[in-house]
């Protein structure tokens, strides 16, 4: 049974959300144990548009992220400036 997550987008991805008429944050129904890749597919966002998926504040590559009902999710594109990468906790990600 699907349940809702809260999802936000940063930088250029926030523009994509606006172009599609989506709010930020946006509520989205997802099945339990949704992978980051499944979430991107559901949003019709390609892997090269997203470097990091934050789930409840923890940074992961999309292929390692797991989203569950009630989670707060944020998407960050490639190109986040260096100081912000450190502050957000994903400077050493591959």
VEXLUM-880337 format. One line per 5 residues: for each residue x, y, z of N, C-alpha, C, O, CB. Coordinates in Angstrom, 1 decimal. Atoms other than C-alpha are relative to their C-alpha. Glycine has a CB too. Example, Ala and Ser with C-alpha at 12.3 -4.5 7.8 and 13.67 -1.06 7.14 Angstrom:
BEGIN
0.9/-1.2/0.0/12.3/-4.5/7.8/0.9/1.2/0.0/1.9/1.2/0.7/-1.0/0.0/1.2  -0.9/-1.1/0.0/13.7/-1.1/7.1/-0.8/1.1/0.8/-0.3/2.2/0.9/0.4/0.5/-1.4;
This chain:
BEGIN
0.8/-1.2/0.0/0.0/0.0/0.0/0.9/1.2/0.0/1.7/1.4/0.9/-1.0/0.0/1.2  -0.8/-1.2/0.0/1.5/3.3/-1.0/-0.2/1.0/1.1/-1.3/1.0/1.7/-0.2/0.8/-1.3  0.1/-1.1/-1.0/2.2/6.1/1.5/0.8/1.2/-0.5/1.6/1.1/-1.5/0.5/-0.5/1.4  -0.6/-1.2/0.5/3.5/9.6/1.2/1.4/0.3/0.5/1.7/0.0/1.7/-1.0/1.2/0.4  -1.2/-0.6/-0.3/6.9/11.1/1.2/0.0/1.5/-0.3/-0.9/2.0/-1.0/1.3/-0.7/-0.7;
-0.1/-1.4/0.3/7.9/14.8/1.2/1.3/0.1/-0.8/2.3/-0.3/-0.4/0.0/0.9/1.3  -1.2/-0.1/0.9/10.3/15.7/-1.7/0.3/1.4/-0.4/-0.7/2.2/-0.7/-0.2/-0.9/-1.2  -0.4/-1.3/0.4/12.3/18.8/-2.5/1.1/-0.1/-1.0/1.7/-1.2/-1.1/0.6/0.8/1.2  -1.0/0.0/1.0/14.6/19.7/-5.3/0.8/1.3/0.1/0.3/2.3/0.5/-0.6/-0.1/-1.4  -1.0/-1.1/-0.1/17.7/22.0/-5.3/0.6/0.4/-1.3/0.6/-0.4/-2.3/1.0/-0.3/1.0;
-0.7/-0.6/1.1/19.4/24.2/-7.8/-0.8/-0.2/-1.3/-2.0/0.1/-1.3/1.4/-0.6/-0.2  0.7/0.2/1.3/18.5/23.3/-11.5/-1.2/-0.9/0.1/-2.1/-0.8/-0.7/0.9/-0.5/-1.0  1.1/1.0/-0.2/16.2/20.5/-10.3/-1.2/0.8/0.5/-2.4/0.4/0.2/0.3/-1.1/0.9  1.1/-0.8/-0.4/14.0/23.1/-8.6/-0.7/0.7/-1.1/-1.9/0.9/-1.2/0.4/1.1/1.1  0.6/-0.6/1.3/13.5/24.8/-12.0/-0.8/-1.1/-0.7/-1.9/-0.8/-1.2/1.1/0.5/-0.9;
0.7/1.1/0.6/12.5/21.4/-13.4/-1.4/-0.2/0.7/-2.4/-0.4/0.0/0.8/-1.3/0.0  1.2/0.1/-0.8/9.9/21.1/-10.6/-1.0/1.1/-0.4/-2.2/0.8/-0.6/0.3/0.0/1.5  0.9/-1.2/0.3/8.5/24.6/-11.4/-0.5/-0.2/-1.4/-1.7/0.0/-1.7/0.8/1.3/0.1  0.4/0.2/1.4/8.4/23.8/-15.2/-1.1/-1.1/-0.1/-2.0/-1.0/-0.9/1.2/-0.5/-0.8  1.0/1.1/0.0/6.3/20.7/-14.4/-1.2/0.3/0.9/-2.1/-0.5/1.0/0.6/-1.3/0.5;
1.1/-0.4/-0.8/4.0/22.6/-12.1/0.0/-0.7/1.4/-1.1/-0.7/2.0/-1.3/-0.2/-0.7  -0.1/0.6/-1.3/5.2/20.8/-9.0/0.4/0.9/1.1/1.1/1.9/0.8/1.0/-1.2/0.0  -0.3/-0.9/-1.1/5.4/22.4/-5.6/1.3/-0.6/0.6/1.8/-1.7/0.3/-1.1/0.0/1.1  -1.1/0.4/-0.7/8.5/22.2/-3.4/-0.1/0.6/1.4/0.1/1.8/1.6/1.4/0.5/-0.7  0.0/1.4/0.1/8.1/20.5/-1.1/-1.3/-0.5/-0.7/-2.3/0.1/-0.7/0.1/-0.6/1.4;
1.1/0.7/0.7/5.9/18.1/-3.0/-0.3/-1.3/0.8/0.6/-2.0/1.2/0.3/-0.3/-1.5  0.4/1.3/-0.6/4.0/15.2/-1.5/-0.1/-1.0/-1.1/-0.7/-0.7/-2.2/-1.3/0.1/0.8  0.1/1.1/1.0/4.3/11.9/-3.4/-0.3/-1.3/0.6/0.4/-1.7/1.6/1.4/0.0/-0.8  0.3/1.4/-0.5/2.8/8.5/-2.8/1.0/-0.9/-0.6/1.3/-0.9/-1.8/-1.4/-0.4/-0.4  -1.0/1.0/0.4/5.4/5.8/-3.0/-0.3/-1.4/0.7/-0.8/-1.4/1.8/1.5/0.4/0.3;
0.1/1.3/-0.7/5.4/2.0/-2.2/1.1/0.0/1.0/2.1/0.7/0.9/0.1/-1.1/-1.0  -1.0/0.2/-1.0/7.4/0.9/0.8/1.3/-0.5/-0.7/1.3/-1.2/-1.7/-0.4/-1.0/1.1  -1.4/0.4/0.5/11.2/0.4/0.2/0.2/0.4/-1.4/0.6/-0.5/-2.2/0.1/-1.5/0.2  -0.3/-0.5/1.3/11.4/2.5/-2.9/1.4/0.4/-0.1/2.0/1.1/0.7/-0.9/1.2/-0.4  -1.4/-0.4/0.1/14.9/2.8/-4.2/0.1/1.4/-0.6/-0.8/1.9/-1.2/0.8/-1.1/-0.9;
-0.2/-1.3/0.6/16.4/6.1/-5.3/-0.2/-0.1/-1.5/-0.7/0.9/-2.1/1.4/0.5/0.3  0.2/0.2/1.5/16.5/4.8/-8.9/-1.5/-0.1/-0.4/-1.9/0.5/-1.4/0.8/-1.2/-0.5  1.5/0.2/0.2/12.8/3.8/-8.7/-0.7/1.4/0.1/-1.6/1.7/-0.6/-0.6/-1.0/0.9  0.6/-1.4/-0.3/12.0/7.3/-7.3/0.3/0.9/-1.2/-0.6/1.6/-1.7/0.5/0.6/1.2  -0.4/-0.8/1.2/13.9/9.0/-10.2/-0.9/-0.4/-1.2/-1.3/0.5/-1.9/1.5/-0.1/-0.3;
0.8/0.4/1.1/12.1/6.9/-12.7/-1.5/0.4/0.1/-2.1/0.9/-0.9/0.0/-1.6/-0.1  1.4/-0.4/-0.2/8.7/7.7/-11.2/-0.1/1.5/-0.3/-1.2/1.9/-0.7/-0.4/-0.3/1.5  0.0/-1.4/0.3/9.6/11.4/-11.4/0.4/0.4/-1.4/0.3/1.5/-1.8/0.9/0.7/1.0  -0.5/-0.2/1.3/10.9/11.0/-14.9/1.2/1.0/0.0/1.2/1.9/-0.8/-1.1/0.5/-0.9  -1.3/-0.8/-0.1/14.3/12.5/-13.9/1.1/-1.0/-0.2/1.1/-2.1/0.4/0.1/0.6/1.5;
-1.1/0.9/0.3/17.4/10.9/-15.3/1.1/0.0/1.0/1.2/0.9/1.8/0.6/0.4/-1.4  -1.1/0.2/-1.0/20.3/9.6/-13.2/1.1/1.1/-0.2/1.6/1.6/0.8/0.7/-1.3/-0.2  -1.1/-1.0/0.2/22.7/12.2/-14.8/-0.5/1.4/0.5/0.3/2.3/0.6/0.4/0.1/-1.4  0.5/-1.3/-0.6/20.4/15.0/-13.4/0.1/0.0/1.5/-0.1/1.1/2.1/-1.5/0.2/-0.5  0.0/0.1/-1.5/20.8/13.8/-9.8/1.3/-0.6/0.5/1.6/-1.7/0.1/-1.2/-0.7/0.5;
-1.2/0.5/-0.5/24.1/13.4/-8.0/-0.3/-0.6/1.4/0.2/-1.7/1.7/1.0/1.1/0.2  0.2/0.5/-1.3/22.7/12.9/-4.5/-1.5/0.0/0.3/-2.3/0.9/0.0/0.7/1.0/1.0  1.4/0.1/-0.5/19.4/11.8/-2.9/0.2/0.1/1.6/0.9/-0.8/2.1/-0.7/-1.3/-0.4  -0.1/-0.1/-1.4/19.1/13.0/0.7/-1.3/-0.6/0.5/-2.4/-0.3/0.1/0.1/1.5/0.5  1.1/0.6/-0.6/16.8/10.8/2.8/0.1/0.3/1.5/1.0/-0.2/2.2/-0.1/-1.6/-0.3;
0.0/-0.5/-1.4/16.0/12.4/6.2/1.4/0.6/0.4/1.9/0.3/1.5/-0.3/-1.2/0.9  -1.2/-0.7/-0.3/19.2/14.4/5.9/1.3/-0.7/-0.3/2.4/-0.2/-0.3/0.1/0.4/1.4  -1.2/0.8/0.3/21.6/11.6/4.9/0.1/-0.1/-1.5/-0.8/-0.5/-2.2/-0.2/-1.4/0.7  -0.3/0.0/1.4/23.3/11.8/1.6/0.3/-1.4/-0.5/1.1/-2.1/0.1/1.1/1.0/-0.3  -0.3/1.3/0.7/23.4/8.8/-0.8/0.0/0.2/-1.5/-0.8/1.1/-2.0/-0.9/-1.1/0.5;
0.1/0.0/1.4/24.0/8.2/-4.4/-1.4/-0.7/-0.3/-1.9/-1.5/0.5/1.1/-0.9/-0.7  1.3/0.5/0.3/20.6/7.4/-6.1/0.0/-1.5/0.1/-1.0/-2.1/0.5/-0.5/0.5/-1.3  0.0/1.5/0.0/21.6/3.7/-6.5/0.1/-0.6/1.4/-0.1/-1.8/1.5/1.1/-0.5/-0.9  -0.1/0.5/-1.4/22.1/3.4/-2.7/-1.1/0.5/0.9/-1.2/0.0/2.0/1.4/0.4/0.5  1.0/-0.6/-0.8/19.2/5.4/-1.5/-1.2/-0.9/0.1/-1.6/-1.6/-0.9/-0.5/1.4/-0.5;
1.2/0.7/-0.2/16.1/3.7/0.0/-1.0/1.0/0.7/-0.7/1.6/1.7/0.2/-1.3/0.8  1.0/-1.0/-0.5/12.9/5.8/0.6/-1.1/-0.8/0.5/-1.6/-1.8/-0.1/-0.4/0.9/-1.2  1.1/0.7/-0.6/10.2/4.7/2.9/-1.1/1.1/0.3/-0.8/2.2/0.4/0.4/-0.7/1.3  1.0/-0.9/-0.3/6.8/6.2/3.7/0.3/0.9/1.2/0.9/0.4/2.2/-1.3/-0.7/0.3  -0.3/-0.9/-1.1/7.1/9.3/5.9/1.3/0.7/-0.1/1.6/1.6/0.6/-0.1/-0.7/1.3;
-1.3/-0.6/0.2/10.6/10.1/4.7/-0.1/1.4/-0.6/-1.0/1.8/-1.3/0.9/-0.9/-0.8  -0.2/-1.3/0.6/11.8/13.6/3.8/1.1/-0.2/-0.9/2.2/-0.6/-0.5/0.2/1.2/1.1  -1.0/0.2/1.1/13.7/13.5/0.5/0.3/1.3/-0.7/-0.5/2.1/-0.9/-0.6/-1.1/-1.0  -0.4/-1.1/0.9/15.7/16.0/-1.4/1.0/-0.5/-1.1/1.7/-1.4/-0.8/0.8/1.1/0.9  -0.8/0.4/1.1/17.4/15.8/-4.7/0.9/1.1/-0.3/0.5/2.3/-0.4/-0.9/-0.3/-1.3;
-1.0/-1.0/0.4/20.6/17.6/-5.6/0.7/-0.4/-1.3/1.1/-1.6/-1.4/1.1/0.2/1.2  -0.6/0.3/1.3/22.1/17.8/-9.1/1.5/0.1/0.1/2.1/0.5/1.1/-0.5/1.0/-1.1  -1.5/-0.2/0.1/25.8/17.6/-10.1/0.3/1.5/0.0/-0.6/2.3/-0.5/0.6/-0.7/-1.2  -0.4/-1.4/0.1/27.6/20.9/-9.8/-0.2/0.8/1.3/0.0/2.0/1.2/-0.7/0.6/-1.1  0.1/-0.7/-1.2/26.9/21.8/-6.2/1.4/0.5/0.4/2.3/-0.3/0.4/-0.6/-0.9/1.2;
-1.3/-0.5/-0.3/29.8/24.1/-5.2/0.6/-0.6/1.2/0.0/-1.1/2.2/-0.1/1.5/0.3  -0.8/0.7/-1.0/32.6/22.7/-3.0/-0.4/0.2/1.5/-0.6/-0.7/2.2/1.3/0.4/-0.1  0.3/-0.2/-1.4/31.8/24.4/0.4/-1.4/-0.6/0.4/-1.5/-1.1/1.5/0.0/1.5/0.3  1.3/0.5/-0.3/28.2/23.3/0.2/0.0/-1.6/0.0/-0.7/-2.2/0.7/-1.1/0.4/-1.0  -0.2/1.5/0.0/29.3/19.7/-0.6/0.4/-0.5/1.3/0.0/-1.5/1.8/1.0/-0.4/-1.1;
-0.5/0.4/-1.4/31.2/19.6/2.7/-1.2/0.2/1.0/-1.4/-0.7/1.8/1.2/0.9/0.4  1.1/-0.3/-1.0/28.3/21.2/4.7/-1.1/-1.0/-0.1/-1.7/-1.4/0.9/-0.5/1.4/-0.2  1.2/1.0/0.2/25.7/18.8/3.1/0.4/-1.4/0.2/-0.4/-2.3/0.3/-0.6/0.2/-1.3  -0.4/1.3/-0.3/27.9/15.8/3.7/0.2/-0.9/-1.2/0.0/-2.2/-1.1/-0.9/-0.6/0.9  -0.2/0.9/1.1/28.5/14.5/0.2/1.3/0.3/-0.9/1.3/0.0/-2.1/-1.2/0.0/-0.9;
-1.2/-0.4/0.7/32.0/15.8/-0.8/0.8/-1.2/-0.5/1.4/-1.2/-1.5/0.8/0.9/0.8  -0.8/1.2/0.4/33.5/12.3/-0.9/-0.7/-1.1/-0.7/-0.3/-2.2/-0.9/0.6/-0.6/1.3  0.8/1.0/0.7/30.8/10.5/-2.8/0.6/-0.1/-1.4/1.1/0.9/-2.0/-1.5/0.4/-0.1  -0.5/0.3/1.3/31.8/8.9/-6.1/-0.8/0.5/-1.0/-0.5/0.4/-2.2/0.2/-1.4/-0.3;
